[in-house]
Amino acid sequence: MYLLDAGQRRLQRWSRARMIGGAATAAQAGLLFHLGTKDGALMGEAATALDLGAPGMTGLANRTERAGLIERRADETDRRVSRLWLTEAGRSTRQRSKSFMKRLNDKLAEGFTEAEINTVARWLTSLQTKFPLDGGGEA
């Protein structure tokens, strides 16, 4: 657990120090990547895709909207829910973020075989089912 936590902190510091001007945070990039394939997604759909609860999604949407990367609009059929749309700035930031993430992923994979990377990816993905978002599950 310590190695996972320490590695995550180190990776965040490293990536923040190298982000190009106008780049999105990792969380914002995740939202931009999702909207790049599902522009106009409902907030709840985006939250599910990003593995976020409602409060976390609201905060992320607020920050990303303030940065001018997305627009939030009421759904045409149900005005109680919002849809998220990429702005032009969001589209260009998405492209810059994709390029940055490609370089980062290449660096992360350095020195490992494809089979080893697949094992790590499978293990990290398993965390989502072993430790559900609602905090349930056994210790």
DAHULIN-V821227 format. One record per backbone hydrogen bond with DSSP energy under -1.0 kcal/mol. CO is the residue of the C=O (numbers start at 0). NH is the residue of the N-H. If there is no record, write none. Layout:
CO;NH
CO;NH
//
This chain:
0;4
1;5
2;6
3;7
4;8
5;9
6;10
7;11
8;12
9;13
10;14
11;15
12;16
19;22
24;28
25;29
26;30
27;31
28;32
29;33
30;34
31;35
33;36
33;37
37;40
40;83
41;45
42;46
43;47
44;48
45;49
46;51
52;56
53;57
54;58
55;59
56;60
57;61
58;62
59;63
60;64
61;65
62;66
63;68
64;67
68;86
70;84
72;82
77;80
80;74
81;42
82;72
83;39
84;70
86;90
87;91
88;92
89;93
90;94
91;95
92;96
93;97
94;98
95;99
96;100
97;101
98;102
99;103
100;104
101;105
102;106
103;107
104;108
108;111
112;116
113;117
114;118
115;119
116;120
117;121
118;122
119;123
120;124
121;125
124;127
125;129
126;130
131;134
//
